[in-house]
Amino acid sequence: MATYIVGDLQGCLRELEMLLAQVAFNPSRDQLWLTGDLVARGPDSLGCLRRVMALGNAAVTVLGNHDLHLLAIAHGIGKPKPSDKITAILHAADRADLLDWLRHQPLLAEHEYHGFVMTHAGIPPQWDLDQARASARMAEAELQSPRYRQRLQQMYGNQPDLWRQDLPATEQLRYSINAFTRMRLCYPDGRLDFENKATLASAPQQLRPWFELRTGYQDPPLVFGHWAALEGRCDTAGIHALDTGCVWGGSLTLLCWETGERLVSPCPVYAG
């Protein structure tokens, strides 16, 4: 059995199929892990949802910020941006099944045998793995509960930007969702910054990537997507960045966990 991990799809189904064909992916023996953001600005978000959902237990995905935004739009909470190509999902005959399946995906996943941890954006500097697990399970339970519409509405906003155990439940939920799905750069004290999406070279001097601030923990390997500007490069040991901006004219990256080999798709002719 091989374990393949793929960065953000964002509707780029053609590139996914090319990579799966290249490794002769077989769902009866192999597993496909995805770093979230299955949907949004690429040409076939509906196809991506259907493809991953159809793989059943052979696929593991985590929720990304665009996945959550789709859920909010579908339930009349958020408004689509001009660049969001999700109309086909909202009008699909299997819309209800697809959205229900998506809502029940985790924010944090751990591989039972290999031990790596996967989230869409990472794990914030203030959390050890136990806290990350607990926060993920809390947020997942709320998103999967009958209260999910209210929780989707409450997830929007940039505050609080710093974790405290005494935060009200609604603020704990918002912080947790933001940390798992939107985080990139942080202040040295761990405060999250949502304004800067740049490369590390052009980031303000006082900000550092979240993974450089986790030096106090003995983490298992961490896999994440979300940050296309990194172009899949991360020099911190045990941290694997996999979003290489396929939807922006970059490529889609597939990592074979057992061998460490990375494969990239040809660059698409479209850009989000």
Order of alpha helices (4+ residues) and beta strands (2+ residues): beta-alpha-beta-alpha-beta-alpha-alpha-alpha-beta-beta-alpha-alpha-alpha-beta-beta-beta-beta-beta-beta-beta
